[in-house]
Each structure stands twice: as structure tokens, then as C-alpha cells.
Amino acid sequence: MATFGVNAFGVGSGRRRFETMTELAREAEAVGCAAVWTSELYSRSATIPMAALAAGTDTIAIGTNIAYGVGRSPLMWAAEARDLDELSGGRIILGLGNGTPKMMEAWHGVSGEAPAARMAELLTVLKALWRLHEGPVDHDGRFYSIHIRPTSDVPEPVRPTIPLWIAGVNKLMLRTAGEHADGLVGHPMFTADYVRGPVADEIAIGAERAGRDPADVTIMGIRICAINDDVELARRQAAFAIGQYAASRVYDRLFELHGWSAAQEVIRQAARDRDTDALVRAVSDEMIDTIAIACRPPEFAAALGRIPSGFDHLDLIAPPWGLSDEETMNINTEILAGLRQHLSSPATV
């Protein structure tokens, strides 16, 4: 049975933004969520909110969904992760991704070549740096050169290892997850069929390379939840979000698996034309019901019980495109209310 998590979304500015994040995380903890997640973009970090969440909660896991692996050196990733894990009492999940090759180059100033190979090497170095208390770390690789000899005793981390999850959609990154990672951070477009099929197949190939059991890789899904008394508005919000993602060729394999390739081309053309109405119309009811949850508030708890198996953990999010902060916070409130009902029902207890 899958566990559930939510995104730590904050509103307001200054200190208030972090306070609202922590309030949401405390509510998620009280409801019975397994994790609360933060993310970063060009204007926000993931790790600073994690510190606030670590200090303001007691039991819930705190993860990044995602943080940019190329955005910090391996040394600083290891140092920040050690501090955060100590502050939280061992509750951190480090979820890392690259973004697209163009983002790697334009945002982070690094080459966009071979992102899966870069991620594999980063995980190898991070695992070595986590054991820095055991002695020097020397690594000369394709992307990273690290030579560290501590000049004083390094305290042991609060845990022997830290969970390292990576984001991936297509085969090379999925195989990297199977070979090197503790978990896979899925994508809002992931369907249960895609996870049980191509995702599971590629993770198994990577796991075989490392002599691992594929079941050791936690598979996290991200489910878009559009919740509104006006169910047609909710479905439009879900369709708009799906359309933003569907225009990318990254998801061609998923659309082909479901027989949606023709509709994807219509969505892609509507995106090029910047025709929002045409884009929304091209997202079928089947797509909405397979990828997202779009319903009225009283229906949400029951909808959670109908999510197909295949995911170990599900991060429930408001549609990530086209909503105001107030609309996103309102949906988060409904997500937590529905989770409270769902997690307290006899079938899930």
C-alpha cells in the first residue's frame, strides 16, 4: 500500500512564507503523511525550506522533489545533507535531478552532455563523502574531481547512509536509479501502467548491473489533484497542467503506451500556437482520469482509494501551472482533508 506526501507550499513573503510551509507540514504530519516535499527553481532553493521544516516538525520525512544535482558541488551537497539530517534527527530524503540539458547549461553553467552518467557519478561521490569521517576521499571521474583530506576529526553523520533518490523519465536515468539510487522521483505525468511497464523494466536492468533487488528502489509518483466545487473548472485546471507537460517530447513513450500519440500532436501544435483553449480541449477525459484527480472536495477521499497500484509513495500536488497562490493553498487544504479521511478509514488503517 502506497504512503502519501504533500508539497510544502508557502504563501506570503519574508518569514511568513516559511511559517506557512511549516504549518502545512505540521498538518501533514498530524494527518499521517509519510513525507513533505520541497523543490527549487531559479529563484528558490529547496534546502533552506527543509531547514525550517526540520526544525518545525517531529516525525515526518522531509525530501527534495527535486533539487538540482548540478546546482551545488558534491562537497556542499554532502555538507548540507549532513546538517539537515542532524537537524531533523535523520528524516531527510535527498531527491536530485538535472533538469533538461538546456537548463543545465543555461542555468547552472555546466555541460548538458550525458546527464545520466553525470548523475551516476554524483551519487557515487556523495556516498563516499557521507563516509568522510572514515578517512580521505579521492575521486577522479568524468565530471568530478574530489580530493579531501580532513585536517581534524569529522563527526559521524546521524545515519550510516542517507536516502538518495533521483528524478527520471526515460531509460538511461531509470537505469541509473536501478543501479545507484535508493528511490525514483517520478513525474506528474507518470501513470500506473507506465510505472508497472517501462519504469519497472528499466529499473530492473539497472539493478541487475549492480546485483541489487529492483524492489530496493522506492518508486514515488506525483499525482496532480484539482479539487473544486466546480468540477468542470477542476478538470480544466488538470487538463491545462497535463497539456503543458504533454507538449514535450520527453513524454512521447508514455503517450505511445496509452495510445495518445495523435492527441499529443494536437496538444503540441496548440502549445506552439499558444492557443490555451485548443490545448485544453485536446486533453481527453481519459488522460485526465488516468494522470490526475479532478473532483469536488467530498469526492476526493474516495478517489484516493481508486489510484491503481504501482507506486510506493505518492506526492499529492495542486496543478503546477495556472493557479494563484491562494488557489494552490486552497487545494492543499482539501488534499489534507481528504487524506485525513482516507488514512483513517478502516480499509487503510
PALOSE-272068 format. One record per residue (C-alpha): residue number from 1; chain; x, y, z. Coordinates in steps of 0.1 Angstrom, whole numbers, padded with zeros to 4 digits. Layout:
<nodes>
<node pos="NUM" unit="A" x="X" y="Y" z="Z"/>
...
</nodes>
This chain:
<nodes>
<node pos="1" unit="A" x="0000" y="0000" z="0000"/>
<node pos="2" unit="A" x="0014" y="0034" z="-0010"/>
<node pos="3" unit="A" x="0022" y="0061" z="0015"/>
<node pos="4" unit="A" x="0014" y="0097" z="0008"/>
<node pos="5" unit="A" x="0031" y="0130" z="0010"/>
<node pos="6" unit="A" x="0024" y="0167" z="0001"/>
<node pos="7" unit="A" x="0044" y="0196" z="-0011"/>
<node pos="8" unit="A" x="0054" y="0222" z="0014"/>
<node pos="9" unit="A" x="0039" y="0252" z="-0003"/>
<node pos="10" unit="A" x="0042" y="0286" z="0014"/>
<node pos="11" unit="A" x="0024" y="0319" z="0008"/>
<node pos="12" unit="A" x="0032" y="0354" z="0016"/>
<node pos="13" unit="A" x="0067" y="0369" z="0018"/>
<node pos="14" unit="A" x="0095" y="0371" z="0043"/>
<node pos="15" unit="A" x="0093" y="0350" z="0074"/>
<node pos="16" unit="A" x="0056" y="0343" z="0068"/>
<node pos="17" unit="A" x="0063" y="0322" z="0037"/>
<node pos="18" unit="A" x="0083" y="0298" z="0058"/>
<node pos="19" unit="A" x="0058" y="0298" z="0086"/>
<node pos="20" unit="A" x="0030" y="0288" z="0062"/>
<node pos="21" unit="A" x="0052" y="0260" z="0049"/>
<node pos="22" unit="A" x="0058" y="0247" z="0084"/>
<node pos="23" unit="A" x="0021" y="0249" z="0093"/>
<node pos="24" unit="A" x="0012" y="0228" z="0063"/>
<node pos="25" unit="A" x="0039" y="0203" z="0072"/>
<node pos="26" unit="A" x="0027" y="0200" z="0108"/>
<node pos="27" unit="A" x="-0008" y="0194" z="0095"/>
<node pos="28" unit="A" x="0005" y="0167" z="0071"/>
<node pos="29" unit="A" x="0023" y="0151" z="0100"/>
<node pos="30" unit="A" x="-0008" y="0151" z="0121"/>
<node pos="31" unit="A" x="-0029" y="0136" z="0092"/>
<node pos="32" unit="A" x="-0004" y="0107" z="0089"/>
<node pos="33" unit="A" x="0015" y="0117" z="0058"/>
<node pos="34" unit="A" x="0049" y="0099" z="0054"/>
<node pos="35" unit="A" x="0067" y="0128" z="0038"/>
<node pos="36" unit="A" x="0066" y="0165" z="0030"/>
<node pos="37" unit="A" x="0085" y="0177" z="-0001"/>
<node pos="38" unit="A" x="0103" y="0209" z="-0012"/>
<node pos="39" unit="A" x="0115" y="0219" z="-0046"/>
<node pos="40" unit="A" x="0137" y="0245" z="-0062"/>
<node pos="41" unit="A" x="0138" y="0266" z="-0093"/>
<node pos="42" unit="A" x="0159" y="0296" z="-0105"/>
<node pos="43" unit="A" x="0145" y="0318" z="-0077"/>
<node pos="44" unit="A" x="0141" y="0295" z="-0047"/>
<node pos="45" unit="A" x="0162" y="0269" z="-0030"/>
<node pos="46" unit="A" x="0150" y="0235" z="-0017"/>
<node pos="47" unit="A" x="0174" y="0232" z="0012"/>
<node pos="48" unit="A" x="0166" y="0264" z="0031"/>
<node pos="49" unit="A" x="0129" y="0255" z="0035"/>
<node pos="50" unit="A" x="0140" y="0220" z="0045"/>
<node pos="51" unit="A" x="0158" y="0235" z="0075"/>
<node pos="52" unit="A" x="0126" y="0253" z="0086"/>
<node pos="53" unit="A" x="0106" y="0221" z="0082"/>
<node pos="54" unit="A" x="0132" y="0201" z="0101"/>
<node pos="55" unit="A" x="0130" y="0225" z="0130"/>
<node pos="56" unit="A" x="0092" y="0227" z="0130"/>
<node pos="57" unit="A" x="0082" y="0191" z="0127"/>
<node pos="58" unit="A" x="0090" y="0159" z="0147"/>
<node pos="59" unit="A" x="0084" y="0127" z="0127"/>
<node pos="60" unit="A" x="0076" y="0133" z="0091"/>
<node pos="61" unit="A" x="0102" y="0127" z="0064"/>
<node pos="62" unit="A" x="0115" y="0158" z="0046"/>
<node pos="63" unit="A" x="0125" y="0154" z="0010"/>
<node pos="64" unit="A" x="0135" y="0174" z="-0021"/>
<node pos="65" unit="A" x="0113" y="0170" z="-0051"/>
<node pos="66" unit="A" x="0136" y="0179" z="-0066"/>
<node pos="67" unit="A" x="0168" y="0198" z="-0060"/>
<node pos="68" unit="A" x="0193" y="0203" z="-0088"/>
<node pos="69" unit="A" x="0222" y="0179" z="-0085"/>
<node pos="70" unit="A" x="0243" y="0202" z="-0107"/>
<node pos="71" unit="A" x="0234" y="0232" z="-0086"/>
<node pos="72" unit="A" x="0260" y="0225" z="-0059"/>
<node pos="73" unit="A" x="0293" y="0208" z="-0057"/>
<node pos="74" unit="A" x="0293" y="0172" z="-0043"/>
<node pos="75" unit="A" x="0311" y="0185" z="-0012"/>
<node pos="76" unit="A" x="0284" y="0211" z="-0005"/>
<node pos="77" unit="A" x="0256" y="0186" z="-0012"/>
<node pos="78" unit="A" x="0272" y="0163" z="0014"/>
<node pos="79" unit="A" x="0278" y="0190" z="0039"/>
<node pos="80" unit="A" x="0242" y="0205" z="0036"/>
<node pos="81" unit="A" x="0227" y="0170" z="0038"/>
<node pos="82" unit="A" x="0247" y="0161" z="0069"/>
<node pos="83" unit="A" x="0235" y="0193" z="0086"/>
<node pos="84" unit="A" x="0199" y="0188" z="0076"/>
<node pos="85" unit="A" x="0199" y="0152" z="0086"/>
<node pos="86" unit="A" x="0213" y="0162" z="0120"/>
<node pos="87" unit="A" x="0187" y="0190" z="0124"/>
<node pos="88" unit="A" x="0158" y="0167" z="0116"/>
<node pos="89" unit="A" x="0170" y="0137" z="0136"/>
<node pos="90" unit="A" x="0176" y="0116" z="0105"/>
<node pos="91" unit="A" x="0145" y="0124" z="0084"/>
<node pos="92" unit="A" x="0160" y="0137" z="0051"/>
<node pos="93" unit="A" x="0155" y="0123" z="0017"/>
<node pos="94" unit="A" x="0178" y="0138" z="-0009"/>
<node pos="95" unit="A" x="0159" y="0138" z="-0042"/>
<node pos="96" unit="A" x="0181" y="0151" z="-0070"/>
<node pos="97" unit="A" x="0176" y="0158" z="-0107"/>
<node pos="98" unit="A" x="0194" y="0176" z="-0135"/>
<node pos="99" unit="A" x="0166" y="0194" z="-0153"/>
<node pos="100" unit="A" x="0170" y="0194" z="-0191"/>
<node pos="101" unit="A" x="0204" y="0197" z="-0208"/>
<node pos="102" unit="A" x="0194" y="0232" z="-0218"/>
<node pos="103" unit="A" x="0187" y="0241" z="-0181"/>
<node pos="104" unit="A" x="0220" y="0225" z="-0171"/>
<node pos="105" unit="A" x="0239" y="0248" z="-0195"/>
<node pos="106" unit="A" x="0219" y="0280" z="-0193"/>
<node pos="107" unit="A" x="0210" y="0279" z="-0155"/>
<node pos="108" unit="A" x="0240" y="0261" z="-0139"/>
<node pos="109" unit="A" x="0268" y="0267" z="-0164"/>
<node pos="110" unit="A" x="0277" y="0231" z="-0168"/>
<node pos="111" unit="A" x="0277" y="0209" z="-0199"/>
<node pos="112" unit="A" x="0244" y="0192" z="-0207"/>
<node pos="113" unit="A" x="0261" y="0161" z="-0221"/>
<node pos="114" unit="A" x="0254" y="0126" z="-0206"/>
<node pos="115" unit="A" x="0231" y="0137" z="-0178"/>
<node pos="116" unit="A" x="0225" y="0101" z="-0166"/>
<node pos="117" unit="A" x="0262" y="0094" z="-0164"/>
<node pos="118" unit="A" x="0268" y="0127" z="-0145"/>
<node pos="119" unit="A" x="0240" y="0117" z="-0120"/>
<node pos="120" unit="A" x="0255" y="0082" z="-0115"/>
<node pos="121" unit="A" x="0289" y="0097" z="-0108"/>
<node pos="122" unit="A" x="0274" y="0123" z="-0084"/>
<node pos="123" unit="A" x="0257" y="0096" z="-0064"/>
<node pos="124" unit="A" x="0290" y="0076" z="-0062"/>
<node pos="125" unit="A" x="0308" y="0107" z="-0049"/>
<node pos="126" unit="A" x="0280" y="0116" z="-0024"/>
<node pos="127" unit="A" x="0281" y="0081" z="-0009"/>
<node pos="128" unit="A" x="0319" y="0084" z="-0004"/>
<node pos="129" unit="A" x="0316" y="0119" z="0011"/>
<node pos="130" unit="A" x="0289" y="0107" z="0035"/>
<node pos="131" unit="A" x="0317" y="0085" z="0050"/>
<node pos="132" unit="A" x="0342" y="0113" z="0052"/>
<node pos="133" unit="A" x="0345" y="0105" z="0089"/>
<node pos="134" unit="A" x="0362" y="0073" z="0079"/>
<node pos="135" unit="A" x="0391" y="0090" z="0061"/>
<node pos="136" unit="A" x="0401" y="0108" z="0030"/>
<node pos="137" unit="A" x="0380" y="0108" z="-0002"/>
<node pos="138" unit="A" x="0398" y="0107" z="-0036"/>
<node pos="139" unit="A" x="0378" y="0106" z="-0068"/>
<node pos="140" unit="A" x="0388" y="0114" z="-0104"/>
<node pos="141" unit="A" x="0360" y="0109" z="-0128"/>
<node pos="142" unit="A" x="0344" y="0122" z="-0160"/>
<node pos="143" unit="A" x="0326" y="0151" z="-0143"/>
<node pos="144" unit="A" x="0340" y="0154" z="-0108"/>
<node pos="145" unit="A" x="0375" y="0155" z="-0093"/>
<node pos="146" unit="A" x="0375" y="0154" z="-0055"/>
<node pos="147" unit="A" x="0405" y="0151" z="-0031"/>
<node pos="148" unit="A" x="0397" y="0158" z="0005"/>
<node pos="149" unit="A" x="0419" y="0150" z="0035"/>
<node pos="150" unit="A" x="0402" y="0163" z="0067"/>
<node pos="151" unit="A" x="0425" y="0183" z="0089"/>
<node pos="152" unit="A" x="0405" y="0174" z="0120"/>
<node pos="153" unit="A" x="0381" y="0148" z="0132"/>
<node pos="154" unit="A" x="0349" y="0147" z="0112"/>
<node pos="155" unit="A" x="0318" y="0138" z="0133"/>
<node pos="156" unit="A" x="0298" y="0108" z="0122"/>
<node pos="157" unit="A" x="0265" y="0115" z="0105"/>
<node pos="158" unit="A" x="0234" y="0107" z="0124"/>
<node pos="159" unit="A" x="0227" y="0078" z="0100"/>
<node pos="160" unit="A" x="0252" y="0054" z="0082"/>
<node pos="161" unit="A" x="0236" y="0064" z="0049"/>
<node pos="162" unit="A" x="0212" y="0090" z="0036"/>
<node pos="163" unit="A" x="0184" y="0080" z="0011"/>
<node pos="164" unit="A" x="0194" y="0093" z="-0023"/>
<node pos="165" unit="A" x="0165" y="0094" z="-0048"/>
<node pos="166" unit="A" x="0168" y="0107" z="-0084"/>
<node pos="167" unit="A" x="0143" y="0120" z="-0109"/>
<node pos="168" unit="A" x="0140" y="0102" z="-0142"/>
<node pos="169" unit="A" x="0115" y="0096" z="-0170"/>
<node pos="170" unit="A" x="0134" y="0078" z="-0198"/>
<node pos="171" unit="A" x="0156" y="0047" z="-0199"/>
<node pos="172" unit="A" x="0191" y="0059" z="-0191"/>
<node pos="173" unit="A" x="0181" y="0078" z="-0160"/>
<node pos="174" unit="A" x="0157" y="0050" z="-0149"/>
<node pos="175" unit="A" x="0186" y="0025" z="-0153"/>
<node pos="176" unit="A" x="0207" y="0048" z="-0132"/>
<node pos="177" unit="A" x="0181" y="0048" z="-0105"/>
<node pos="178" unit="A" x="0181" y="0010" z="-0105"/>
<node pos="179" unit="A" x="0218" y="0008" z="-0103"/>
<node pos="180" unit="A" x="0227" y="0036" z="-0079"/>
<node pos="181" unit="A" x="0197" y="0052" z="-0062"/>
<node pos="182" unit="A" x="0175" y="0044" z="-0032"/>
<node pos="183" unit="A" x="0144" y="0058" z="-0049"/>
<node pos="184" unit="A" x="0130" y="0072" z="-0081"/>
<node pos="185" unit="A" x="0113" y="0106" z="-0080"/>
<node pos="186" unit="A" x="0086" y="0101" z="-0106"/>
<node pos="187" unit="A" x="0068" y="0128" z="-0126"/>
<node pos="188" unit="A" x="0033" y="0142" z="-0126"/>
<node pos="189" unit="A" x="0028" y="0125" z="-0160"/>
<node pos="190" unit="A" x="0036" y="0090" z="-0147"/>
<node pos="191" unit="A" x="0007" y="0066" z="-0149"/>
<node pos="192" unit="A" x="0004" y="0033" z="-0131"/>
<node pos="193" unit="A" x="0008" y="0015" z="-0165"/>
<node pos="194" unit="A" x="0040" y="0034" z="-0173"/>
<node pos="195" unit="A" x="0054" y="0026" z="-0139"/>
<node pos="196" unit="A" x="0045" y="-0011" z="-0140"/>
<node pos="197" unit="A" x="0058" y="-0013" z="-0176"/>
<node pos="198" unit="A" x="0087" y="0008" z="-0189"/>
<node pos="199" unit="A" x="0098" y="0022" z="-0155"/>
<node pos="200" unit="A" x="0099" y="-0012" z="-0138"/>
<node pos="201" unit="A" x="0117" y="-0028" z="-0168"/>
<node pos="202" unit="A" x="0145" y="-0002" z="-0169"/>
<node pos="203" unit="A" x="0150" y="-0001" z="-0131"/>
<node pos="204" unit="A" x="0154" y="-0039" z="-0133"/>
<node pos="205" unit="A" x="0181" y="-0036" z="-0159"/>
<node pos="206" unit="A" x="0200" y="-0011" z="-0138"/>
<node pos="207" unit="A" x="0195" y="-0031" z="-0106"/>
<node pos="208" unit="A" x="0209" y="-0063" z="-0123"/>
<node pos="209" unit="A" x="0241" y="-0044" z="-0132"/>
<node pos="210" unit="A" x="0246" y="-0037" z="-0095"/>
<node pos="211" unit="A" x="0234" y="-0071" z="-0083"/>
<node pos="212" unit="A" x="0205" y="-0054" z="-0065"/>
<node pos="213" unit="A" x="0169" y="-0063" z="-0060"/>
<node pos="214" unit="A" x="0148" y="-0038" z="-0080"/>
<node pos="215" unit="A" x="0123" y="-0038" z="-0051"/>
<node pos="216" unit="A" x="0150" y="-0019" z="-0031"/>
<node pos="217" unit="A" x="0143" y="0012" z="-0053"/>
<node pos="218" unit="A" x="0113" y="0031" z="-0039"/>
<node pos="219" unit="A" x="0091" y="0044" z="-0067"/>
<node pos="220" unit="A" x="0075" y="0078" z="-0060"/>
<node pos="221" unit="A" x="0047" y="0091" z="-0081"/>
<node pos="222" unit="A" x="0034" y="0127" z="-0082"/>
<node pos="223" unit="A" x="-0004" y="0130" z="-0086"/>
<node pos="224" unit="A" x="-0020" y="0162" z="-0098"/>
<node pos="225" unit="A" x="-0051" y="0170" z="-0077"/>
<node pos="226" unit="A" x="-0075" y="0196" z="-0090"/>
<node pos="227" unit="A" x="-0102" y="0199" z="-0064"/>
<node pos="228" unit="A" x="-0131" y="0224" z="-0067"/>
<node pos="229" unit="A" x="-0168" y="0226" z="-0061"/>
<node pos="230" unit="A" x="-0170" y="0235" z="-0098"/>
<node pos="231" unit="A" x="-0158" y="0201" z="-0112"/>
<node pos="232" unit="A" x="-0156" y="0214" z="-0148"/>
<node pos="233" unit="A" x="-0132" y="0241" z="-0136"/>
<node pos="234" unit="A" x="-0112" y="0214" z="-0118"/>
<node pos="235" unit="A" x="-0110" y="0193" z="-0149"/>
<node pos="236" unit="A" x="-0099" y="0223" z="-0170"/>
<node pos="237" unit="A" x="-0071" y="0230" z="-0144"/>
<node pos="238" unit="A" x="-0059" y="0194" z="-0146"/>
<node pos="239" unit="A" x="-0061" y="0195" z="-0184"/>
<node pos="240" unit="A" x="-0041" y="0227" z="-0187"/>
<node pos="241" unit="A" x="-0013" y="0212" z="-0165"/>
<node pos="242" unit="A" x="-0013" y="0180" z="-0184"/>
<node pos="243" unit="A" x="-0011" y="0199" z="-0217"/>
<node pos="244" unit="A" x="0020" y="0219" z="-0205"/>
<node pos="245" unit="A" x="0039" y="0187" z="-0199"/>
<node pos="246" unit="A" x="0025" y="0168" z="-0229"/>
<node pos="247" unit="A" x="0040" y="0192" z="-0254"/>
<node pos="248" unit="A" x="0075" y="0180" z="-0245"/>
<node pos="249" unit="A" x="0089" y="0150" z="-0264"/>
<node pos="250" unit="A" x="0102" y="0137" z="-0231"/>
<node pos="251" unit="A" x="0068" y="0120" z="-0226"/>
<node pos="252" unit="A" x="0064" y="0105" z="-0261"/>
<node pos="253" unit="A" x="0069" y="0070" z="-0248"/>
<node pos="254" unit="A" x="0042" y="0074" z="-0222"/>
<node pos="255" unit="A" x="0017" y="0088" z="-0247"/>
<node pos="256" unit="A" x="0025" y="0060" z="-0272"/>
<node pos="257" unit="A" x="0020" y="0034" z="-0244"/>
<node pos="258" unit="A" x="-0015" y="0047" z="-0238"/>
<node pos="259" unit="A" x="-0024" y="0052" z="-0275"/>
<node pos="260" unit="A" x="-0025" y="0090" z="-0271"/>
<node pos="261" unit="A" x="0002" y="0100" z="-0296"/>
<node pos="262" unit="A" x="-0023" y="0116" z="-0321"/>
<node pos="263" unit="A" x="-0038" y="0137" z="-0293"/>
<node pos="264" unit="A" x="-0003" y="0147" z="-0282"/>
<node pos="265" unit="A" x="0005" y="0161" z="-0316"/>
<node pos="266" unit="A" x="-0026" y="0183" z="-0314"/>
<node pos="267" unit="A" x="-0016" y="0194" z="-0279"/>
<node pos="268" unit="A" x="0019" y="0202" z="-0292"/>
<node pos="269" unit="A" x="0006" y="0223" z="-0320"/>
<node pos="270" unit="A" x="-0018" y="0241" z="-0297"/>
<node pos="271" unit="A" x="0012" y="0249" z="-0274"/>
<node pos="272" unit="A" x="0032" y="0262" z="-0304"/>
<node pos="273" unit="A" x="0002" y="0284" z="-0313"/>
<node pos="274" unit="A" x="-0003" y="0295" z="-0277"/>
<node pos="275" unit="A" x="-0039" y="0285" z="-0280"/>
<node pos="276" unit="A" x="-0049" y="0276" z="-0245"/>
<node pos="277" unit="A" x="-0085" y="0266" z="-0253"/>
<node pos="278" unit="A" x="-0073" y="0242" z="-0281"/>
<node pos="279" unit="A" x="-0047" y="0228" z="-0258"/>
<node pos="280" unit="A" x="-0072" y="0221" z="-0230"/>
<node pos="281" unit="A" x="-0097" y="0206" z="-0255"/>
<node pos="282" unit="A" x="-0071" y="0182" z="-0268"/>
<node pos="283" unit="A" x="-0065" y="0167" z="-0234"/>
<node pos="284" unit="A" x="-0091" y="0139" z="-0233"/>
<node pos="285" unit="A" x="-0111" y="0128" z="-0203"/>
<node pos="286" unit="A" x="-0092" y="0095" z="-0203"/>
<node pos="287" unit="A" x="-0059" y="0114" z="-0199"/>
<node pos="288" unit="A" x="-0073" y="0135" z="-0170"/>
<node pos="289" unit="A" x="-0087" y="0104" z="-0152"/>
<node pos="290" unit="A" x="-0055" y="0084" z="-0158"/>
<node pos="291" unit="A" x="-0029" y="0110" z="-0149"/>
<node pos="292" unit="A" x="-0047" y="0133" z="-0124"/>
<node pos="293" unit="A" x="-0076" y="0135" z="-0099"/>
<node pos="294" unit="A" x="-0102" y="0161" z="-0107"/>
<node pos="295" unit="A" x="-0132" y="0162" z="-0085"/>
<node pos="296" unit="A" x="-0153" y="0180" z="-0059"/>
<node pos="297" unit="A" x="-0140" y="0181" z="-0023"/>
<node pos="298" unit="A" x="-0164" y="0155" z="-0009"/>
<node pos="299" unit="A" x="-0152" y="0130" z="-0036"/>
<node pos="300" unit="A" x="-0115" y="0133" z="-0031"/>
<node pos="301" unit="A" x="-0110" y="0107" z="-0003"/>
<node pos="302" unit="A" x="-0128" y="0081" z="-0023"/>
<node pos="303" unit="A" x="-0107" y="0090" z="-0054"/>
<node pos="304" unit="A" x="-0075" y="0083" z="-0034"/>
<node pos="305" unit="A" x="-0087" y="0048" z="-0029"/>
<node pos="306" unit="A" x="-0091" y="0042" z="-0066"/>
<node pos="307" unit="A" x="-0054" y="0051" z="-0075"/>
<node pos="308" unit="A" x="-0040" y="0020" z="-0092"/>
<node pos="309" unit="A" x="-0011" y="0001" z="-0076"/>
<node pos="310" unit="A" x="0024" y="0005" z="-0088"/>
<node pos="311" unit="A" x="0036" y="0034" z="-0066"/>
<node pos="312" unit="A" x="0054" y="0030" z="-0032"/>
<node pos="313" unit="A" x="0048" y="0067" z="-0024"/>
<node pos="314" unit="A" x="0026" y="0093" z="-0038"/>
<node pos="315" unit="A" x="0032" y="0131" z="-0036"/>
<node pos="316" unit="A" x="-0002" y="0148" z="-0040"/>
<node pos="317" unit="A" x="0001" y="0183" z="-0056"/>
<node pos="318" unit="A" x="-0021" y="0210" z="-0068"/>
<node pos="319" unit="A" x="-0019" y="0216" z="-0106"/>
<node pos="320" unit="A" x="0016" y="0232" z="-0110"/>
<node pos="321" unit="A" x="0005" y="0256" z="-0138"/>
<node pos="322" unit="A" x="-0020" y="0284" z="-0140"/>
<node pos="323" unit="A" x="-0031" y="0287" z="-0103"/>
<node pos="324" unit="A" x="-0027" y="0316" z="-0080"/>
<node pos="325" unit="A" x="-0010" y="0311" z="-0046"/>
<node pos="326" unit="A" x="-0045" y="0313" z="-0029"/>
<node pos="327" unit="A" x="-0059" y="0286" z="-0053"/>
<node pos="328" unit="A" x="-0029" y="0263" z="-0046"/>
<node pos="329" unit="A" x="-0032" y="0267" z="-0009"/>
<node pos="330" unit="A" x="-0070" y="0260" z="-0010"/>
<node pos="331" unit="A" x="-0063" y="0228" z="-0029"/>
<node pos="332" unit="A" x="-0036" y="0218" z="-0004"/>
<node pos="333" unit="A" x="-0062" y="0223" z="0023"/>
<node pos="334" unit="A" x="-0086" y="0200" z="0005"/>
<node pos="335" unit="A" x="-0058" y="0174" z="-0001"/>
<node pos="336" unit="A" x="-0051" y="0172" z="0036"/>
<node pos="337" unit="A" x="-0087" y="0170" z="0045"/>
<node pos="338" unit="A" x="-0092" y="0141" z="0020"/>
<node pos="339" unit="A" x="-0061" y="0124" z="0033"/>
<node pos="340" unit="A" x="-0072" y="0126" z="0068"/>
<node pos="341" unit="A" x="-0104" y="0108" z="0059"/>
<node pos="342" unit="A" x="-0087" y="0083" z="0036"/>
<node pos="343" unit="A" x="-0059" y="0074" z="0060"/>
<node pos="344" unit="A" x="-0084" y="0070" z="0090"/>
<node pos="345" unit="A" x="-0108" y="0047" z="0071"/>
<node pos="346" unit="A" x="-0108" y="0010" z="0082"/>
<node pos="347" unit="A" x="-0095" y="-0001" z="0048"/>
<node pos="348" unit="A" x="-0063" y="0018" z="0051"/>
<node pos="349" unit="A" x="-0056" y="0016" z="0088"/>
</nodes>
